[in-house]
Amino acid sequence: MIPAQFDYVRPESLSEACQALGSDEDAKVLAGGQSLLPLLRLRLAYPSKLVDVGRLPELKGVHDRGDHVFIGALTTHDEVLRSGVVTADCPLVAIATATVADPAIRHRGTFGGSLAHADPAGDLPAVVLALDGVFVARSEQGEREIPAADFFVDYWESSLRQGEILVGVKIPKLGPGWGFHYEKFHRTAQAWAIVGVAAAVKRSNGSIAEARIGLTNMASTPLRARAAEAALQGSELGDQVRQACEEAAADTSPAADLHAQPDYRRHLARVLTHRAVRTAAGSP
């Protein structure tokens, strides 16, 4: 299909991009385009203006900043995967990014674009939520930091305000003793996750000292499986972990669609959480 008519601007600086975006409440940011362009073709989105930020160097790159890693919003998934800093200090990001779509999309799609799109079926939102990431947004009024817990509002809706552009994301370094895994169930390599689980587990003296679990596609936003996290604390690997992971679907509200009913998604959440936690904890 042919998209509806819109204006197109390509700013030369981040400040110019903020100005262009803030002057029109129906404007949209165009980065890699892997999420937005299909919506335009299907006429599921009707922006009056596209602000193309694809050539702004301020939004690109992976930077080691001591206690955290800063990933620029315009950094492609492929660049994230090839970053030694991400692999060393944010391995869960690398593990999950490797499961995003296929190589062609990973070479065009951007880290920030997939997060700002705020699709609850996307892989990366649950990962950033589990890691307590912080989103950095810029507007004509200045810079604002948004904790991941406050960033996702509803289906395809974030807390970015009119005129704000996502500059990048701060991912805290968790340090030694942690293990990570991302487990998801999907129909094909290119398909969205029916359910996904991001797990970060810290072991101590043969038991789990702390667990962080992010859930993909179990509500209108990514969720932390708080009940399972609490149940896992102090659990020894084995039956205790299995029983704790039965709490993974608590307080979730998965949707019913052509791919799965809510009860099936809850079942998947429990099974995939057990798999992800066991792998992250280094248990066979």
Secondary structure as a PSIPRED ss2 file (coil, helix, strand):
# PSIPRED VFORMAT (PSIPRED V4.0)

   1 M C   1.000  0.000  0.000
   2 I C   1.000  0.000  0.000
   3 P C   1.000  0.000  0.000
   4 A C   1.000  0.000  0.000
   5 Q C   1.000  0.000  0.000
   6 F C   1.000  0.000  0.000
   7 D E   0.000  0.000  1.000
   8 Y E   0.000  0.000  1.000
   9 V E   0.000  0.000  1.000
  10 R C   1.000  0.000  0.000
  11 P C   1.000  0.000  0.000
  12 E C   1.000  0.000  0.000
  13 S C   1.000  0.000  0.000
  14 L H   0.000  1.000  0.000
  15 S H   0.000  1.000  0.000
  16 E H   0.000  1.000  0.000
  17 A H   0.000  1.000  0.000
  18 C H   0.000  1.000  0.000
  19 Q H   0.000  1.000  0.000
  20 A H   0.000  1.000  0.000
  21 L H   0.000  1.000  0.000
  22 G H   0.000  1.000  0.000
  23 S C   1.000  0.000  0.000
  24 D C   1.000  0.000  0.000
  25 E C   1.000  0.000  0.000
  26 D C   1.000  0.000  0.000
  27 A E   0.000  0.000  1.000
  28 K E   0.000  0.000  1.000
  29 V E   0.000  0.000  1.000
  30 L E   0.000  0.000  1.000
  31 A C   1.000  0.000  0.000
  32 G C   1.000  0.000  0.000
  33 G C   1.000  0.000  0.000
  34 Q C   1.000  0.000  0.000
  35 S C   1.000  0.000  0.000
  36 L H   0.000  1.000  0.000
  37 L H   0.000  1.000  0.000
  38 P H   0.000  1.000  0.000
  39 L H   0.000  1.000  0.000
  40 L H   0.000  1.000  0.000
  41 R H   0.000  1.000  0.000
  42 L C   1.000  0.000  0.000
  43 R C   1.000  0.000  0.000
  44 L C   1.000  0.000  0.000
  45 A C   1.000  0.000  0.000
  46 Y C   1.000  0.000  0.000
  47 P C   1.000  0.000  0.000
  48 S C   1.000  0.000  0.000
  49 K E   0.000  0.000  1.000
  50 L E   0.000  0.000  1.000
  51 V E   0.000  0.000  1.000
  52 D E   0.000  0.000  1.000
  53 V C   1.000  0.000  0.000
  54 G C   1.000  0.000  0.000
  55 R C   1.000  0.000  0.000
  56 L C   1.000  0.000  0.000
  57 P H   0.000  1.000  0.000
  58 E H   0.000  1.000  0.000
  59 L H   0.000  1.000  0.000
  60 K C   1.000  0.000  0.000
  61 G C   1.000  0.000  0.000
  62 V E   0.000  0.000  1.000
  63 H E   0.000  0.000  1.000
  64 D E   0.000  0.000  1.000
  65 R C   1.000  0.000  0.000
  66 G C   1.000  0.000  0.000
  67 D C   1.000  0.000  0.000
  68 H E   0.000  0.000  1.000
  69 V E   0.000  0.000  1.000
  70 F E   0.000  0.000  1.000
  71 I E   0.000  0.000  1.000
  72 G E   0.000  0.000  1.000
  73 A C   1.000  0.000  0.000
  74 L C   1.000  0.000  0.000
  75 T C   1.000  0.000  0.000
  76 T E   0.000  0.000  1.000
  77 H H   0.000  1.000  0.000
  78 D H   0.000  1.000  0.000
  79 E H   0.000  1.000  0.000
  80 V H   0.000  1.000  0.000
  81 L H   0.000  1.000  0.000
  82 R C   1.000  0.000  0.000
  83 S C   1.000  0.000  0.000
  84 G H   0.000  1.000  0.000
  85 V H   0.000  1.000  0.000
  86 V H   0.000  1.000  0.000
  87 T H   0.000  1.000  0.000
  88 A H   0.000  1.000  0.000
  89 D H   0.000  1.000  0.000
  90 C C   1.000  0.000  0.000
  91 P H   0.000  1.000  0.000
  92 L H   0.000  1.000  0.000
  93 V H   0.000  1.000  0.000
  94 A H   0.000  1.000  0.000
  95 I H   0.000  1.000  0.000
  96 A H   0.000  1.000  0.000
  97 T H   0.000  1.000  0.000
  98 A C   1.000  0.000  0.000
  99 T C   1.000  0.000  0.000
 100 V C   1.000  0.000  0.000
 101 A C   1.000  0.000  0.000
 102 D C   1.000  0.000  0.000
 103 P H   0.000  1.000  0.000
 104 A H   0.000  1.000  0.000
 105 I H   0.000  1.000  0.000
 106 R H   0.000  1.000  0.000
 107 H H   0.000  1.000  0.000
 108 R H   0.000  1.000  0.000
 109 G C   1.000  0.000  0.000
 110 T E   0.000  0.000  1.000
 111 F H   0.000  1.000  0.000
 112 G H   0.000  1.000  0.000
 113 G H   0.000  1.000  0.000
 114 S H   0.000  1.000  0.000
 115 L H   0.000  1.000  0.000
 116 A H   0.000  1.000  0.000
 117 H C   1.000  0.000  0.000
 118 A C   1.000  0.000  0.000
 119 D C   1.000  0.000  0.000
 120 P C   1.000  0.000  0.000
 121 A C   1.000  0.000  0.000
 122 G C   1.000  0.000  0.000
 123 D H   0.000  1.000  0.000
 124 L H   0.000  1.000  0.000
 125 P H   0.000  1.000  0.000
 126 A H   0.000  1.000  0.000
 127 V H   0.000  1.000  0.000
 128 V H   0.000  1.000  0.000
 129 L H   0.000  1.000  0.000
 130 A H   0.000  1.000  0.000
 131 L C   1.000  0.000  0.000
 132 D C   1.000  0.000  0.000
 133 G C   1.000  0.000  0.000
 134 V E   0.000  0.000  1.000
 135 F E   0.000  0.000  1.000
 136 V E   0.000  0.000  1.000
 137 A E   0.000  0.000  1.000
 138 R E   0.000  0.000  1.000
 139 S E   0.000  0.000  1.000
 140 E C   1.000  0.000  0.000
 141 Q C   1.000  0.000  0.000
 142 G E   0.000  0.000  1.000
 143 E E   0.000  0.000  1.000
 144 R E   0.000  0.000  1.000
 145 E E   0.000  0.000  1.000
 146 I E   0.000  0.000  1.000
 147 P E   0.000  0.000  1.000
 148 A H   0.000  1.000  0.000
 149 A H   0.000  1.000  0.000
 150 D H   0.000  1.000  0.000
 151 F H   0.000  1.000  0.000
 152 F E   0.000  0.000  1.000
 153 V E   0.000  0.000  1.000
 154 D E   0.000  0.000  1.000
 155 Y C   1.000  0.000  0.000
 156 W C   1.000  0.000  0.000
 157 E E   0.000  0.000  1.000
 158 S E   0.000  0.000  1.000
 159 S C   1.000  0.000  0.000
 160 L C   1.000  0.000  0.000
 161 R C   1.000  0.000  0.000
 162 Q C   1.000  0.000  0.000
 163 G C   1.000  0.000  0.000
 164 E C   1.000  0.000  0.000
 165 I E   0.000  0.000  1.000
 166 L E   0.000  0.000  1.000
 167 V E   0.000  0.000  1.000
 168 G E   0.000  0.000  1.000
 169 V E   0.000  0.000  1.000
 170 K E   0.000  0.000  1.000
 171 I E   0.000  0.000  1.000
 172 P E   0.000  0.000  1.000
 173 K C   1.000  0.000  0.000
 174 L C   1.000  0.000  0.000
 175 G C   1.000  0.000  0.000
 176 P C   1.000  0.000  0.000
 177 G C   1.000  0.000  0.000
 178 W E   0.000  0.000  1.000
 179 G E   0.000  0.000  1.000
 180 F E   0.000  0.000  1.000
 181 H E   0.000  0.000  1.000
 182 Y E   0.000  0.000  1.000
 183 E E   0.000  0.000  1.000
 184 K E   0.000  0.000  1.000
 185 F E   0.000  0.000  1.000
 186 H C   1.000  0.000  0.000
 187 R C   1.000  0.000  0.000
 188 T C   1.000  0.000  0.000
 189 A C   1.000  0.000  0.000
 190 Q C   1.000  0.000  0.000
 191 A C   1.000  0.000  0.000
 192 W C   1.000  0.000  0.000
 193 A C   1.000  0.000  0.000
 194 I C   1.000  0.000  0.000
 195 V E   0.000  0.000  1.000
 196 G E   0.000  0.000  1.000
 197 V E   0.000  0.000  1.000
 198 A E   0.000  0.000  1.000
 199 A E   0.000  0.000  1.000
 200 A E   0.000  0.000  1.000
 201 V E   0.000  0.000  1.000
 202 K E   0.000  0.000  1.000
 203 R E   0.000  0.000  1.000
 204 S E   0.000  0.000  1.000
 205 N C   1.000  0.000  0.000
 206 G C   1.000  0.000  0.000
 207 S E   0.000  0.000  1.000
 208 I E   0.000  0.000  1.000
 209 A E   0.000  0.000  1.000
 210 E E   0.000  0.000  1.000
 211 A E   0.000  0.000  1.000
 212 R E   0.000  0.000  1.000
 213 I E   0.000  0.000  1.000
 214 G E   0.000  0.000  1.000
 215 L E   0.000  0.000  1.000
 216 T E   0.000  0.000  1.000
 217 N C   1.000  0.000  0.000
 218 M C   1.000  0.000  0.000
 219 A C   1.000  0.000  0.000
 220 S C   1.000  0.000  0.000
 221 T C   1.000  0.000  0.000
 222 P C   1.000  0.000  0.000
 223 L E   0.000  0.000  1.000
 224 R E   0.000  0.000  1.000
 225 A C   1.000  0.000  0.000
 226 R H   0.000  1.000  0.000
 227 A H   0.000  1.000  0.000
 228 A H   0.000  1.000  0.000
 229 E H   0.000  1.000  0.000
 230 A H   0.000  1.000  0.000
 231 A H   0.000  1.000  0.000
 232 L H   0.000  1.000  0.000
 233 Q C   1.000  0.000  0.000
 234 G C   1.000  0.000  0.000
 235 S C   1.000  0.000  0.000
 236 E E   0.000  0.000  1.000
 237 L C   1.000  0.000  0.000
 238 G C   1.000  0.000  0.000
 239 D H   0.000  1.000  0.000
 240 Q H   0.000  1.000  0.000
 241 V H   0.000  1.000  0.000
 242 R H   0.000  1.000  0.000
 243 Q H   0.000  1.000  0.000
 244 A H   0.000  1.000  0.000
 245 C H   0.000  1.000  0.000
 246 E C   1.000  0.000  0.000
 247 E C   1.000  0.000  0.000
 248 A C   1.000  0.000  0.000
 249 A C   1.000  0.000  0.000
 250 A C   1.000  0.000  0.000
 251 D C   1.000  0.000  0.000
 252 T C   1.000  0.000  0.000
 253 S C   1.000  0.000  0.000
 254 P C   1.000  0.000  0.000
 255 A C   1.000  0.000  0.000
 256 A C   1.000  0.000  0.000
 257 D C   1.000  0.000  0.000
 258 L C   1.000  0.000  0.000
 259 H C   1.000  0.000  0.000
 260 A C   1.000  0.000  0.000
 261 Q C   1.000  0.000  0.000
 262 P H   0.000  1.000  0.000
 263 D H   0.000  1.000  0.000
 264 Y H   0.000  1.000  0.000
 265 R H   0.000  1.000  0.000
 266 R H   0.000  1.000  0.000
 267 H H   0.000  1.000  0.000
 268 L H   0.000  1.000  0.000
 269 A H   0.000  1.000  0.000
 270 R H   0.000  1.000  0.000
 271 V H   0.000  1.000  0.000
 272 L H   0.000  1.000  0.000
 273 T H   0.000  1.000  0.000
 274 H H   0.000  1.000  0.000
 275 R H   0.000  1.000  0.000
 276 A H   0.000  1.000  0.000
 277 V H   0.000  1.000  0.000
 278 R H   0.000  1.000  0.000
 279 T H   0.000  1.000  0.000
 280 A H   0.000  1.000  0.000
 281 A C   1.000  0.000  0.000
 282 G C   1.000  0.000  0.000
 283 S C   1.000  0.000  0.000
 284 P C   1.000  0.000  0.000
